[in-house]
């Protein structure tokens, strides 16, 4: 009889143990569900909602056969049962209890091993895979879809070692950066590495690293001496390859703006270091130390320390120095007007040849020089024509300059005659007649100023038409006043 209570107690003990173990497994399974993380315990509604739209969730555009759970990524393989993982979970619980009804603001960490498991992204499968690049946010690069080179992880894995101390993690690039996105690679991250302290279209900032060079002919041109006046001569194609061979810069036609501060955000150190000492701040220029301590050993991201850099399209013939317009009239206004060649009185619409193919300022202004005020500028050169066209075009531009100069002198001479004619008839003709004469003078001077301030060779054909109209206006004015005597 005495043995029965002991046996009973032993059975109860093992039942309780088994029940506790089963209960723990049930609780762990329940708390490992994404909907628990997102709605029941941790108030992480936004990450949960973005996960439901992500590639790691079944359905929609995803090809996976079962959901990738929160714990599959946020615990490294084999880490979940360890005491360290349990304490991390307790830390999340205490954070939640301490900030009741508020979001648990703890930066998520995803170990690289979680990404590269055989079931997910094994290295041997994805490292050489060519991935099509598209920008799904914004419209800056809408024109480039289909001409961006495929991305490979291997090329970037090898290049990361070129920066001292830098060893990237998966979540160095694949980050939760914007609302509505669970995993993404912001294009600004690419720009930070490719354009920070880099020369235009050189080295890691070279356009052809990311962009395919099209093979389609842009246009065909006549070749041979005085080809622009000949008919039926041989035609030579202009392609991106011929332009690249001639070292014509991409930004001569593609109006891209790369802007942003390249300095480190030194004030941001205090966000992590409560009281950064002067000794610590002295080390900030040690690139190897900074990358090793913050990128390789931790989870710092580019924008934690660096200012973002923009790389976007700008308007055709946008002002090279846009802030000048705050005080001054846009400095290249007349150049742009002359290049556009809009219709004016006595002149039909005649855009410049380079206007239709959107060749910008730097397509022709390729040599360094100085303005009348001593400012360093890029000046136009007939040699730039040869890079895209033929050797004959260098002489053609010189011929244009001469013809425009001669025609301009004729128009200025007639302007002087018109001014003298107005002075002679003051007080001798009706005021209305004098007012009409002054209006004609202003009309002619406006066209004259457009040619002179716009640089006639920017649109030679339009310039000659304008000057012909200007000369006719001055001649008509002089004739009208002579008939009034």
C-alpha positions in Angstrom: 0.0 0.0 0.0 2.9 2.3 0.7 4.3 1.9 -2.8 1.2 3.1 -4.6 1.5 6.8 -3.5 5.1 6.8 -4.6 4.3 5.3 -8.0 1.4 7.7 -8.3 3.7 10.7 -7.5 6.3 9.4 -10.0 3.6 9.1 -12.7 2.2 12.6 -11.9 5.8 14.0 -12.0 6.5 12.5 -15.4 3.1 13.6 -16.7 3.8 17.1 -15.6 7.2 17.1 -17.1 5.8 15.7 -20.4 3.0 18.2 -20.3 5.5 21.0 -19.6 7.7 19.9 -22.5 4.7 19.6 -24.8 3.5 23.0 -23.6 6.9 24.6 -24.2 7.0 23.1 -27.7 3.5 24.3 -28.4 4.2 27.8 -27.0 7.4 28.0 -29.1 5.7 26.9 -32.2 2.9 29.3 -31.6 5.2 32.2 -30.9 7.3 31.4 -34.0 4.4 32.1 -36.3 4.7 35.4 -38.3 1.1 36.4 -37.4 2.1 36.2 -33.7 5.1 38.4 -34.2 3.1 40.9 -36.3 -0.2 41.0 -34.4 -0.2 39.2 -31.1 2.9 40.1 -29.2 5.4 42.3 -30.9 3.6 45.3 -32.3 5.5 45.0 -35.6 2.6 45.5 -37.9 4.5 47.3 -40.7 7.2 44.6 -41.1 4.5 41.9 -40.9 2.4 43.6 -43.6 5.5 44.1 -45.9 6.5 40.4 -45.3 3.1 39.3 -46.6 3.8 41.1 -49.9 7.4 40.0 -50.1 9.1 37.2 -52.1 9.5 35.2 -48.9 5.8 34.8 -48.7 3.9 32.2 -50.9 1.5 33.5 -53.5 1.6 36.5 -55.8 4.9 36.8 -57.7 6.7 34.4 -55.3 7.9 31.0 -56.6 8.6 29.5 -53.1 6.4 26.6 -52.0 6.1 27.5 -48.4 6.4 30.6 -46.3 9.8 31.7 -45.0 9.1 32.4 -41.4 10.5 35.3 -39.2 12.6 32.8 -37.2 14.0 31.3 -40.4 15.9 34.5 -41.1 16.3 36.2 -37.7 18.0 33.1 -36.2 21.0 31.6 -37.8 20.9 27.8 -38.6 21.0 25.9 -35.3 20.9 29.0 -33.2 17.2 28.9 -32.2 17.5 26.2 -29.5 20.5 27.8 -27.8 20.4 29.8 -24.6 21.7 32.9 -26.4 18.7 32.8 -28.7 16.3 32.4 -25.7 17.9 35.4 -24.0 17.4 37.4 -27.2 13.8 36.4 -27.2 13.4 37.4 -23.6 15.0 40.7 -24.5 12.3 41.3 -27.1 9.7 40.4 -24.5 11.0 42.8 -21.9 11.2 45.5 -24.5 7.6 44.9 -25.4 6.5 45.0 -21.7 8.5 48.1 -21.1 7.0 49.9 -24.0 3.4 48.7 -23.8 1.4 49.3 -26.9 4.4 50.7 -28.7 6.6 49.3 -31.4 9.7 47.3 -30.3 12.4 49.5 -31.9 15.2 47.0 -32.1 17.2 46.8 -35.3 16.8 43.4 -36.9 19.9 41.3 -37.7 19.9 38.6 -40.3 23.0 36.4 -40.3 24.5 35.6 -43.7 24.2 31.9 -42.9 20.4 32.2 -42.8 20.4 33.4 -46.4 22.9 30.9 -47.8 21.4 27.6 -46.5 20.9 24.8 -49.1 17.1 25.4 -48.9 17.4 29.1 -49.6 20.2 30.7 -51.6 23.1 28.3 -51.7 26.3 30.3 -52.6 27.2 28.0 -55.5 23.8 28.7 -57.1 23.4 32.5 -56.8 27.0 33.8 -56.8 27.4 33.6 -60.6 23.7 34.1 -61.4 22.9 37.0 -63.8 20.1 39.0 -62.3 18.1 41.4 -64.4 18.1 44.9 -62.9 15.0 47.1 -62.9 14.1 50.1 -60.8 10.6 49.7 -59.6 10.5 52.9 -57.5 10.6 56.4 -59.1 10.8 57.3 -62.7 14.4 58.5 -63.0 15.5 55.3 -64.8 12.3 54.5 -66.8 14.2 55.1 -70.0 16.9 52.6 -69.1 14.9 49.5 -68.6 16.3 46.8 -70.8 19.7 48.5 -71.2 21.0 47.9 -67.7 23.6 45.1 -67.5 22.7 42.0 -65.5 23.9 42.1 -61.9 26.1 39.4 -60.4 27.0 38.9 -56.8 30.4 37.6 -57.6 31.6 40.8 -59.2 30.6 42.8 -56.2 31.9 40.3 -53.7 35.3 40.6 -55.3 35.2 44.4 -55.4 34.3 44.8 -51.7 37.8 43.8 -50.8 39.1 46.7 -52.7 37.9 49.0 -49.9 40.1 48.5 -46.9 38.4 46.8 -44.0 35.1 46.3 -45.8 33.4 43.0 -45.8 29.8 43.3 -46.7 26.9 41.2 -45.3 23.7 40.2 -47.2 21.8 42.9 -45.3 24.4 45.5 -46.1 22.5 45.9 -49.4 19.2 44.0 -48.9 17.7 46.3 -46.3 14.4 47.5 -45.0 14.8 51.0 -46.2 11.4 52.3 -47.2 7.8 51.8 -46.1 6.1 49.0 -47.9 9.3 47.1 -48.7 10.6 44.2 -46.6 13.8 43.5 -48.5 15.1 45.8 -51.2 18.3 47.2 -52.6 17.9 51.0 -52.7 19.6 52.4 -55.8 21.1 55.1 -53.6 23.3 52.4 -52.0 24.8 51.6 -55.4 25.4 55.3 -56.0 27.3 55.7 -52.7 29.9 53.1 -53.7 30.1 53.9 -57.4 30.2 57.7 -57.3 31.7 58.7 -53.9 35.0 60.5 -54.6 35.1 59.2 -58.2 35.8 61.0 -61.4 33.1 61.2 -64.0 32.8 58.1 -66.2 36.1 56.7 -64.9 37.0 53.7 -62.9 34.0 52.5 -60.7 31.9 55.3 -62.0 32.2 54.3 -65.7 28.8 54.3 -67.3 29.4 51.0 -69.2 29.9 49.1 -65.9 26.1 49.2 -65.4 24.7 50.3 -68.8 24.8 48.3 -72.0 26.3 50.1 -75.0 23.6 50.0 -77.7 24.6 48.8 -81.1 21.8 50.4 -83.1 22.8 53.2 -85.5 21.9 56.6 -84.1 21.9 58.3 -87.6 23.8 58.3 -90.8 25.8 61.2 -92.1 27.3 62.1 -95.5 31.0 61.8 -95.7 33.5 63.5 -98.1 34.5 67.1 -98.6 31.7 69.6 -98.6 29.4 66.6 -97.9 26.6 68.7 -96.4 26.0 70.2 -99.9 26.4 67.0 -101.9 23.7 64.4 -102.8 24.0 60.7 -103.1 27.4 60.4 -101.4 28.4 57.5 -99.1 26.8 57.5 -95.7 28.7 56.7 -92.4 26.7 55.4 -89.4 27.1 57.1 -86.0 26.8 54.6 -83.2 27.5 54.5 -79.5 30.5 52.4 -80.3 32.0 55.0 -82.6 31.3 57.7 -80.0 33.0 55.6 -77.3 36.0 55.0 -79.6 36.3 58.7 -80.2 36.1 59.2 -76.4 33.0 61.3 -76.5 31.7 61.5 -72.9 28.3 60.0 -72.2 27.1 63.2 -70.5 27.5 65.0 -73.9 24.0 63.6 -74.7 22.7 61.9 -71.6 21.9 64.6 -69.1 22.6 63.0 -65.8 23.1 64.8 -62.6 25.3 63.2 -59.9 25.0 65.3 -56.8 25.2 65.0 -53.0 27.7 65.6 -50.3 30.6 63.2 -50.2 31.7 64.0 -46.7 31.1 61.6 -43.8 28.2 62.5 -41.5 30.6 63.1 -38.5 27.8 64.3 -36.3 26.0 61.0 -36.7 28.6 59.2 -34.5 26.7 60.4 -31.4 23.7 58.3 -32.5 25.6 55.1 -31.5 28.5 56.5 -29.3 26.9 58.3 -26.4 29.9 60.5 -25.8 32.5 60.3 -28.6 35.8 61.4 -27.3 38.3 63.6 -29.3 40.6 60.5 -29.5 37.7 58.5 -31.1 36.9 61.3 -33.6 40.5 61.4 -34.8 40.1 57.8 -36.0 37.1 58.6 -38.2 39.4 59.1 -41.2 40.9 55.7 -40.8 38.9 53.9 -43.6 40.1 50.4 -42.8 39.3 50.8 -39.1 35.9 52.3 -39.6 34.8 49.7 -42.2 36.1 46.8 -40.2 34.5 48.0 -36.9 31.2 49.0 -38.3 30.5 47.0 -41.5 32.5 43.8 -41.2 31.9 43.2 -37.4 28.6 44.9 -37.1 25.6 45.8 -39.2 26.2 49.4 -40.1 24.8 50.6 -43.4 26.1 53.1 -45.8 23.7 55.9 -44.9 24.5 55.6 -41.2 27.8 57.3 -41.9 27.6 58.6 -45.5 25.4 61.3 -47.1 23.4 59.8 -50.0 24.3 60.6 -53.6 21.8 61.2 -56.3 22.1 60.0 -59.9 19.1 61.1 -62.0 18.1 62.6 -65.3 18.0 66.3 -65.8 16.2 68.4 -68.3 17.8 68.9 -71.7 20.0 72.0 -71.7 19.4 72.5 -68.0 21.5 75.3 -66.5 24.9 73.9 -65.5 24.9 76.1 -62.4 21.2 76.2 -61.4 21.6 78.3 -58.3 22.8 81.3 -60.4 19.1 81.9 -61.3 18.5 83.0 -57.7 20.1 86.3 -58.5 20.8 86.4 -62.3 19.0 85.6 -65.4 19.7 82.1 -66.6 23.2 82.6 -68.1 22.7 80.4 -71.2 19.1 81.6 -71.9 19.9 83.0 -75.4 22.1 80.0 -76.3 19.1 77.8 -75.5 16.7 80.0 -77.4 19.0 80.0 -80.5 19.5 76.3 -80.3 15.7 75.6 -80.1 15.2 77.9 -83.1 11.6 78.8 -82.4 9.6 80.7 -85.1 9.9 84.5 -85.0 8.5 87.2 -87.2 9.9 86.6 -90.7 11.7 83.4 -89.7 10.2 79.9 -89.6 11.0 77.3 -86.9 14.6 76.0 -87.5 16.0 73.9 -84.6 19.7 73.2 -84.6 20.8 69.9 -86.0 22.1 68.8 -82.6 18.9 69.9 -80.9 16.9 67.0 -82.4 19.4 64.4 -81.2 19.6 66.1 -77.8 23.4 66.7 -77.9 24.2 68.8 -74.8 26.7 71.5 -74.0 29.6 69.1 -73.2 29.3 67.4 -76.5 31.0 70.4 -78.1 32.5 72.3 -75.2 35.4 69.9 -74.6 38.5 72.1 -74.0 39.4 73.9 -70.8 39.6 77.7 -71.0 38.7 80.9 -69.1 35.9 83.4 -69.3 36.5 87.1 -69.6 36.3 87.3 -65.8 38.9 84.6 -65.3 36.5 81.8 -64.4 37.5 78.3 -65.5 35.1 77.0 -68.1 34.8 74.5 -70.9 35.0 76.1 -74.3 33.7 74.9 -77.6 36.2 73.4 -80.1 35.8 72.4 -83.8 37.8 69.3 -82.9 34.8 68.0 -81.0 32.9 67.7 -84.3 35.6 65.4 -85.6 35.0 63.0 -82.7 31.5 62.3 -83.8 31.6 63.2 -87.5 34.4 63.5 -90.0 37.7 65.5 -90.3 35.9 67.8 -92.8 33.6 69.0 -90.1 36.4 70.9 -88.3 36.9 73.2 -91.3 33.1 73.4 -91.7 32.7 74.9 -88.2 35.5 77.4 -88.9 33.7 78.4 -92.1 30.5 78.8 -90.1 32.2 81.1 -87.6 33.5 83.3 -90.4 30.2 83.5 -92.2 28.2 84.4 -89.0 30.8 87.1 -88.1 30.6 88.7 -91.5 26.8 88.6 -91.6 26.7 90.0 -88.0 28.9 93.0 -89.1 26.5 93.8 -92.0 23.5 93.7 -89.6 25.2 95.9 -87.0 26.1 98.4 -89.8 22.4 98.6 -90.8 21.5 99.0 -87.1 23.8 102.0 -86.9 22.2 103.5 -90.1 18.7 102.9 -88.6 19.6 104.7 -85.4 21.0 107.7 -87.4 17.9 107.7 -89.6 15.6 108.0 -86.4 17.8 110.8 -85.0 17.4 112.8 -88.3 13.6 112.8 -88.3 13.0 113.6 -84.6 10.6 116.5 -84.5 10.0 116.4 -88.3 7.5 113.5 -88.5 4.3 112.6 -86.5 4.9 111.0 -83.1 3.0 107.9 -84.2 5.3 107.4 -87.1 8.3 107.8 -84.9 6.9 105.3 -82.4 6.4 102.7 -85.2 10.0 103.3 -86.3 11.3 102.7 -82.8 9.2 99.5 -82.5 10.8 98.3 -85.8 14.2 99.2 -84.4 13.6 97.2 -81.2 12.4 94.2 -83.2 15.5 94.2 -85.2 17.8 94.7 -82.2 16.1 91.8 -80.4 17.0 89.4 -83.2 20.5 90.9 -83.4 21.0 90.4 -79.7 19.7 86.8 -79.8 22.4 85.9 -82.4 25.2 87.8 -80.6 24.4 86.6 -77.1 23.4 83.1 -78.2 26.6 82.5 -80.2 25.5 82.2 -83.9 27.3 78.9 -84.5 25.0 77.1 -82.0 22.4 77.1 -84.8 24.1 78.5 -88.0 21.1 78.0 -90.4 18.7 79.7 -88.0 21.2 82.5 -87.3 21.5 83.4 -91.0 17.7 83.4 -91.4 17.5 85.7 -88.3 20.1 88.1 -89.6 18.4 88.2 -93.0 15.2 89.1 -91.2 17.0 91.7 -89.0 18.6 93.3 -92.0 15.3 93.5 -93.9 13.7 95.1 -90.8 16.4 97.8 -90.6 16.3 98.4 -94.3 12.5 98.8 -94.3 12.8 101.2 -91.3 15.3 103.4 -93.2 13.2 103.4 -96.4 10.1 104.3 -94.5 11.8 107.2 -92.8 13.3 108.5 -96.1 9.8 108.5 -97.7 8.6 110.5 -94.7 11.0 113.5 -95.4 
